[in-house]
Amino acid sequence: MEKLGSIIDNILRQHKKRIEKERIKIEWPKLVGEDLARRTQPLELKDGCLEVAVPDGAWAKEFQLREEKFLDMLKGYDINKIRFFPMPKLFLGRKV
């Protein structure tokens, strides 16, 4: 019979990526700061690439130029690239 700890470890390994993505979403304002969090929203984490929504194309270009700064903020996560996507509908009604 398998020990409970071993079963839990197997489950966690299977869902590590999903857990990591949700952890980033929850901790986003703390990780990048409130000001940047108002202008960004993490979406997906795929193969070490974090996809982040921003209000428009100008913000996407600005943040892409600062990718290294974002990567420094996200040390400790399995992220080696960040892609910023303009998604204005996500930011309607928000002060950015």
C-alpha positions in Angstrom: 0.0 0.0 0.0 1.3 3.5 -1.0 1.8 6.1 1.8 -0.4 9.2 1.8 2.6 11.5 1.4 3.8 9.6 -1.7 0.3 9.9 -3.2 0.1 13.6 -2.5 3.6 14.1 -4.0 2.5 12.3 -7.2 -0.6 14.5 -7.5 1.4 17.7 -6.9 3.9 16.8 -9.6 1.1 16.1 -12.1 -0.4 19.5 -11.4 2.7 21.5 -10.8 2.3 23.8 -13.9 -1.3 24.6 -13.0 -0.4 25.3 -9.4 2.5 27.5 -10.5 0.2 29.5 -12.9 -2.4 30.0 -10.2 0.3 31.0 -7.6 1.6 33.6 -10.0 -1.9 35.0 -10.6 -2.6 35.2 -6.9 0.8 36.8 -6.0 1.0 39.0 -9.1 0.5 42.4 -7.4 3.1 41.4 -4.7 5.6 40.2 -7.4 5.5 43.1 -9.8 4.0 45.9 -7.6 0.6 47.4 -7.5 1.3 49.9 -10.3 2.4 47.3 -12.8 -0.3 44.9 -11.7 -2.9 47.4 -12.7 -1.5 47.4 -16.2 -0.9 43.7 -16.6 -2.6 40.4 -16.0 -0.9 37.0 -16.2 -2.8 34.6 -18.4 -0.9 31.3 -19.1 2.3 29.6 -18.3 3.4 27.3 -21.1 6.8 25.6 -21.3 8.5 28.4 -19.2 6.8 31.2 -21.1 4.5 33.4 -19.2 1.8 35.1 -21.3 0.7 38.4 -19.9 -2.2 40.6 -21.0 -1.8 44.4 -21.2 -4.2 47.2 -22.2 -2.9 47.9 -25.7 -0.1 47.5 -28.2 1.9 50.5 -26.8 2.0 48.8 -23.3 2.9 45.5 -24.9 6.0 47.1 -26.6 7.0 49.0 -23.5 6.8 45.9 -21.3 8.6 43.7 -23.9 11.5 46.1 -23.7 11.5 45.5 -19.9 11.2 41.7 -20.1 14.5 41.3 -18.1 13.2 43.4 -15.3 10.0 41.3 -15.1 12.1 38.1 -15.2 14.1 39.4 -12.3 10.9 40.0 -10.4 9.8 36.4 -11.1 12.9 34.7 -9.9 12.0 31.5 -8.2 9.4 30.6 -10.8 10.0 28.3 -13.8 9.8 31.2 -16.2 12.5 32.0 -18.9 10.4 34.2 -21.3 7.5 36.6 -21.1 5.2 37.5 -23.9 2.9 40.5 -23.6 -0.4 40.6 -25.5 -2.7 43.6 -26.0 -6.1 42.6 -24.6 -8.1 45.9 -24.1 -11.3 44.2 -23.0 -9.6 42.8 -19.9 -8.9 46.4 -18.8 -12.2 48.1 -19.5 -13.3 50.1 -16.5 -9.9 49.9 -14.8 -7.6 52.8 -14.2 -4.4 52.0 -16.0 
